[in-house]
Structure formats: C-alpha cells, structure tokens
C-alpha cells in the first residue's frame, strides 16, 4: 500500500486529526496541504502539534475564506506536481467540485474521497446550495468518510449515493493519548489543590463557549442538581463569546462556589482536567461529532452527551455514559443527579482511570483502509 500516492487537502491541522493523518502517512506515499495555518474559529498551538506529526505540513494560501469556508486556487498545479492515486478532501465544498472537473477534463484516473463530519440533524437541514453540491458529489466522488453508521444509514435511505460510504469517527490512538494523560498527573494534582477539589464530584465540560453548546441551560440544570448534591462541582473549560452570559447566569443562581470557569487549555494542561474529573458532559443543541467525547472516554470519564451530537454514537448507555435531550432541563438535571449518585464512578481522582472507549482506533482505521482503493 505504501507505493500508492495519496494527496490530502484539508482546511487546517487540528489535534483530533493528527493520529488519522499520521496513520495515512504510514500507509501511503502521502502529501498534505492545508488551506489555513490554524482553524478559523479557534486557534491551537501549531508548533506543539507539528511535533506530533510524522509528515510535512504544506500550505495552500492563494484564494479566500468566506462564511467559514476556504476556497483555494492552484489545485490543478498540485495535482500535476504530486500525481496522486487518491485525493482526500473535506466536506462538500467547491474544491471538491474543482477536483471532479479537473479529473474529468484531464482524463486522469485518481480517486477522490471527502471527509464529512455532519450528524443526522445537520444533514437533514442543509441549505439549498449545500444540498445541490452534496447531491452532485454523492454521484461523482468515489467515497465519503462519515463519522458513524447511523449517518451512513440515513444517507443510504434518503440520498441514494453512488459514492462508497466509509466510517471513521473522530477518535484518537489510545496508547499515545494515555501516555500524555499520564504525564499530566502532576498538573492535575496542582489543579485539585488550587481549586480545592479534593473529594469533590466533578462534572466537566470542554469546548467553545458558544450558544450552540447550551451552557446556560446546563447552568440552570446544575442549579437543580446542586440543591441536592453540594459535593458536586461543574467545571467549564474553554473560551468564547458566551463567557459573560454564562458568568451572569452563575451569579444569578449564586453558584460561584460550585461552578468554575478556569479558561481555555490545550495539550497536557487540558488532559489534566480530564484526569481530575469523573464525569464529562456535552449538552450541545447541535454538534457535528465532538472530538471531546472520545477524549473523555479515553481518560476514563463517564460521559453524558446530547443525543443530537454525533459523538453519542460512542456511548453504550449504562456502561460508558448516557445520552439525553439537550432541550429538556429536567431530563438533563435527572441524568446528572442519577450519575452523581453512582458512587462506584468516584473511586478515583487524579489517577489514570481505565479507558471507556467501545472500540479501538486501529480497528476503525483498518476498516477505512480496506475500503480505500
């Protein structure tokens, strides 16, 4: 397989794609081109990320960004230079259309696959133009890499695709992640002491502080919980435009001692929060997948996740987590309280807990490799 030439065109380098891209590079003669030097909606420490990759990150910056999408020129020159057997791009953007047209006009034989993180809710409620682009691409691309089987079944039922449907969730390599997790133990000890969290039952959220994350309702649900469990603490890790509104809500309910907003973390500093916490929650009203769900499971957290998040596919109810309706405050509060009452979940704090992932990374990657031509 290593003899085949692979070209990856992707918006930017992010932590949750590093393992997948490294695995591709290990199995193909691969070249990687990114459209942006960082994500458009948040920034990661790129120098740290580059220490973890086994490939060279090239950048294709001629073009423009509009409404969160990147359009770049010079794709044909890259195809001529790299002579790929397979191209992997992203979503249903115009660059895919350019690749399809270039392949047709040049009569080249390379295959084109696209990565799409949409959940069923997003897939159902696309704009007219995205629906049109998707319909074209599902009949002209060689394959789409989706995040879980539920969305693939919906595609088959509703969209009648000609493209192959491959499944690869946003997950990390277990050994590498847990090695880094172990190195964060001293940091977790420091956080426990700094925030006086010893013997507390910790509920953790990690992500951007935006409206779609549903954090104001989470604060209201936690207020209901805290009236019955004063040993519970909610930790909201992240930054974003909703920070002031969340703080106002916390003050309104008098929860300043029960809810902590420590800011945004990444790398080992973020892993320390996963290590310290026993429960993780993602209450989003709309979430494509949520890389944090897999990270929390790898860290051994019991995960409560919105049933509208793609990451809910990683949950086996009662074993590694629960799903809930993110619009129902009573259900959210009940699920949190029910979980807090399960004493066996709180035997460990600042220790390397057993992973709760359902299936290993390598199995999922091997399944993709069998489908890629």
C-alpha positions in Angstrom: 0.0 0.0 0.0 2.9 2.4 0.7 3.6 2.6 -3.0 0.3 4.4 -3.7 0.4 8.2 -3.8 -2.1 10.0 -1.5 -2.8 13.7 -1.5 -4.7 15.2 1.5 -6.3 18.7 1.1 -7.6 19.9 4.4 -8.6 23.3 6.0 -6.1 23.2 8.8 -4.2 21.0 11.2 -6.1 20.2 14.4 -5.3 17.9 17.4 -8.2 15.5 16.6 -6.9 14.8 13.1 -3.2 14.2 13.9 -3.5 10.5 14.5 -5.6 9.9 11.4 -3.2 11.8 9.2 -0.1 10.1 10.7 -1.7 6.7 10.0 -2.4 7.7 6.4 1.2 8.8 6.0 2.4 5.5 7.4 0.3 3.6 4.8 0.8 5.7 1.7 3.3 7.9 0.0 1.4 10.9 1.2 1.5 14.7 0.9 -0.6 17.1 3.0 -1.7 20.6 2.0 -3.6 22.8 4.4 -5.6 25.9 3.4 -5.1 27.8 6.7 -2.3 27.9 9.3 -4.9 27.5 12.0 -8.6 26.8 12.5 -10.8 29.7 11.6 -13.0 29.6 14.7 -10.3 28.8 17.3 -6.5 28.6 17.4 -4.3 25.7 18.6 -0.6 25.8 19.3 0.6 24.7 15.9 4.2 24.4 16.9 3.2 21.8 19.5 1.0 20.0 17.0 3.8 19.8 14.5 6.0 18.0 17.0 3.4 15.2 16.9 3.1 14.7 13.2 5.2 12.4 11.0 4.6 14.3 7.8 5.4 17.8 6.4 2.6 20.3 6.5 2.4 22.3 3.3 0.1 25.3 2.9 -2.0 26.4 0.0 -3.0 30.0 0.8 -3.9 31.6 -2.5 -7.6 32.2 -2.5 -10.1 33.4 0.1 -12.2 32.4 3.1 -15.9 33.2 3.2 -18.5 32.2 5.8 -16.2 29.8 7.5 -15.2 28.0 4.2 -11.9 28.1 2.3 -11.6 28.3 -1.4 -8.1 28.0 -2.9 -6.7 28.3 -6.4 -3.8 26.3 -7.7 -5.3 22.8 -7.1 -4.5 21.7 -10.7 -0.8 22.6 -10.2 -0.7 20.5 -7.1 -2.3 17.5 -8.9 0.2 17.9 -11.7 3.1 18.0 -9.2 2.0 15.2 -6.9 0.4 12.8 -9.4 -1.8 11.2 -6.8 -3.6 7.9 -7.0 -6.1 9.1 -4.3 -7.1 12.5 -3.1 -8.8 13.1 0.3 -10.5 16.5 0.7 -13.1 17.8 3.1 -16.9 18.3 3.3 -19.0 19.3 0.2 -17.0 22.4 -0.8 -16.1 24.0 -4.1 -12.7 22.5 -4.0 -14.2 19.0 -4.4 -16.1 20.3 -7.5 -12.8 21.6 -8.9 -11.2 18.2 -8.3 -14.1 16.4 -10.0 -14.0 18.8 -13.0 -10.2 18.6 -13.3 -10.3 14.8 -13.2 -12.9 14.8 -16.0 -11.1 17.3 -18.2 -7.7 15.9 -17.7 -8.9 12.3 -18.0 -6.8 11.3 -15.0 -7.6 8.2 -13.0 -7.1 9.3 -9.4 -9.9 8.6 -6.9 -11.5 11.3 -4.8 -12.8 10.9 -1.2 -14.2 13.5 1.1 -14.4 13.7 4.9 -17.8 14.8 6.2 -18.5 15.2 10.0 -22.2 16.0 9.7 -24.6 14.4 12.1 -28.1 13.5 11.0 -29.6 16.8 12.2 -27.2 18.8 10.2 -27.5 16.5 7.2 -31.3 17.0 7.2 -31.2 20.8 7.5 -28.7 21.8 4.8 -29.1 24.9 2.7 -30.3 24.7 -0.9 -26.8 25.2 -2.3 -25.2 22.6 0.0 -27.9 20.2 -0.8 -27.2 20.7 -4.5 -23.5 20.4 -4.1 -23.9 17.2 -1.9 -26.3 15.6 -4.5 -23.7 16.2 -7.3 -20.8 14.9 -5.2 -22.6 11.8 -3.9 -22.8 10.8 -7.5 -19.4 11.7 -8.7 -17.0 11.2 -5.8 -15.6 7.7 -5.1 -16.4 7.8 -1.4 -17.4 9.8 1.6 -15.8 9.2 5.0 -18.6 9.7 7.6 -18.3 9.6 11.4 -20.8 6.8 12.3 -23.1 4.1 10.9 -26.3 6.0 11.8 -25.5 8.8 9.4 -24.4 6.3 6.7 -27.7 4.5 7.0 -29.6 7.8 6.7 -27.5 8.6 3.6 -28.5 5.3 2.0 -32.1 5.7 2.8 -32.5 9.4 1.9 -29.8 10.3 -0.6 -29.2 7.2 -2.7 -25.5 7.8 -3.0 -23.3 6.2 -5.7 -20.2 7.1 -3.7 -18.9 4.5 -1.2 -19.7 5.3 2.4 -16.8 4.8 4.8 -17.0 5.1 8.6 -14.3 6.7 10.7 -15.3 8.5 13.9 -13.2 11.3 15.3 -11.1 9.3 17.7 -7.5 9.2 18.9 -4.9 6.5 19.2 -5.3 5.0 22.7 -1.7 4.4 23.7 -0.4 7.9 22.6 -3.3 9.7 24.3 -3.0 7.8 27.5 0.8 8.3 27.6 0.2 12.0 27.5 -2.6 11.7 30.0 -0.2 10.0 32.5 2.3 12.9 32.2 -0.4 15.3 33.2 -0.9 13.8 36.7 1.3 16.4 38.4 -0.7 19.2 36.7 -4.0 17.6 37.8 -2.7 17.4 41.4 -1.9 21.1 41.1 -5.4 21.9 39.9 -7.0 19.9 42.6 -5.2 21.9 45.2 -5.6 25.3 43.5 -9.4 24.9 43.2 -9.9 22.9 46.5 -11.4 20.0 44.6 -10.3 17.1 46.9 -13.2 14.6 47.4 -15.5 16.6 45.2 -17.6 15.0 42.4 -16.6 16.8 39.3 -18.6 17.3 36.2 -16.5 18.6 33.3 -17.3 20.4 30.0 -14.7 21.2 27.4 -15.3 23.3 24.3 -16.0 26.7 22.9 -18.3 28.9 24.9 -20.9 29.5 22.2 -24.7 29.4 22.2 -24.9 26.0 20.4 -23.1 24.4 23.4 -26.2 25.1 25.5 -24.2 26.1 28.6 -26.8 28.5 30.0 -29.3 25.7 30.3 -26.6 23.5 31.7 -26.0 26.0 34.5 -29.8 26.1 35.2 -29.9 22.3 35.3 -26.8 22.2 37.6 -28.6 24.6 40.0 -31.3 22.0 40.4 -28.7 19.3 41.0 -26.6 21.4 43.4 -29.6 21.9 45.7 -29.4 18.1 46.4 -25.6 17.5 46.0 -23.4 20.2 47.5 -20.4 17.9 46.9 -20.8 18.4 43.1 -18.7 20.9 41.1 -19.2 21.9 37.5 -16.0 22.8 35.6 -16.5 24.7 32.3 -13.2 24.7 30.4 -13.0 26.9 27.3 -13.3 30.4 26.0 -15.7 32.1 23.6 -18.4 34.8 23.1 -20.8 33.4 25.7 -18.4 33.7 28.6 -20.1 36.9 30.1 -23.6 35.5 29.8 -22.6 32.2 31.5 -21.0 34.2 34.3 -24.1 36.3 34.7 -26.2 33.1 34.9 -23.8 31.6 37.5 -24.1 34.8 39.6 -27.9 34.9 39.2 -28.2 31.4 40.8 -25.5 32.1 43.4 -23.3 29.2 42.1 -19.9 31.0 42.2 -18.6 28.3 44.6 -20.0 25.4 42.6 -19.1 26.3 39.0 -15.6 27.0 37.9 -14.6 28.7 34.6 -10.8 28.3 34.6 -10.3 29.4 30.9 -9.1 27.6 27.8 -6.5 24.9 27.9 -4.8 22.6 25.4 -2.2 19.8 25.4 -1.2 18.3 28.7 -2.9 21.2 30.6 -6.2 20.2 29.1 -5.6 16.5 29.8 -5.1 17.3 33.5 -8.8 18.4 33.6 -9.9 15.1 32.1 -7.8 13.2 34.5 -9.1 15.1 37.5 -12.8 14.8 36.6 -15.1 11.7 36.9 -18.0 12.8 34.7 -17.9 14.6 31.3 -20.9 16.4 29.8 -21.6 17.7 26.3 -25.1 19.4 26.2 -24.9 20.8 22.7 -28.1 21.5 20.8 -26.2 20.9 17.6 -22.8 19.2 17.4 -21.3 17.6 14.3 -19.4 15.0 16.3 -17.4 16.4 19.2 -13.8 15.1 19.5 -14.0 15.8 23.2 -16.3 12.8 23.7 -13.7 10.3 22.6 -11.0 12.2 24.6 -13.1 12.0 27.8 -13.8 8.3 27.3 -10.1 7.6 26.7 -9.5 9.4 30.0 -11.9 7.1 31.8 -14.7 9.6 32.3 -18.3 8.6 32.4 -19.8 10.7 29.5 -23.2 12.4 29.4 -23.8 13.6 25.8 -26.6 15.3 23.9 -28.5 12.9 21.7 -28.0 15.5 18.9 -24.2 15.2 18.9 -22.5 12.8 16.6 -20.3 11.7 19.5 -23.4 10.0 21.0 -22.6 7.1 18.7 -19.6 6.3 21.0 -21.9 5.7 24.0 -23.2 2.4 25.3 -25.9 3.5 27.8 -25.2 2.5 31.3 -21.7 1.2 30.5 -19.6 4.3 29.5 -22.2 7.0 29.6 -25.7 8.3 28.9 -27.5 10.3 26.2 -30.1 12.9 26.8 -32.4 15.5 25.2 -30.4 18.8 25.4 -33.6 20.9 25.3 -35.2 19.2 28.4 -33.8 20.8 31.5 -35.5 18.3 33.8 -34.0 15.3 31.9 -30.6 16.9 31.9 -30.7 17.5 35.7 -32.0 14.0 36.3 -29.2 12.4 34.3 -26.6 14.4 36.1 -28.0 13.6 39.5 -28.5 10.0 38.7 -24.8 9.7 37.6 -23.6 11.6 40.7 -25.4 9.0 42.9 -23.4 6.2 41.3 -20.7 6.0 44.0 -18.6 3.5 42.0 -17.8 6.2 39.4 -16.0 8.3 42.0 -13.4 5.9 43.4 -10.6 7.7 41.5 -9.3 11.3 41.4 -6.0 12.3 39.8 -5.3 8.7 38.8 -5.1 7.0 35.4 -8.6 5.6 35.1 -9.5 2.6 32.8 -10.5 3.7 29.3 -14.2 3.5 28.4 -13.9 3.5 24.6 -16.1 1.0 22.8 -13.7 0.0 20.0 -10.0 0.6 19.4 -8.7 3.2 17.0 -6.7 0.7 14.9 -9.9 -1.4 14.1 -11.6 1.7 12.8 -8.6 2.8 10.8 -8.2 -0.7 9.3 -11.8 -0.7 8.2 -11.2 2.6 6.3 -8.0 1.2 4.7 -9.9 -1.8 3.4 -12.3 0.5 1.6 -9.9 3.0 0.2 -8.8 1.9 -3.3 
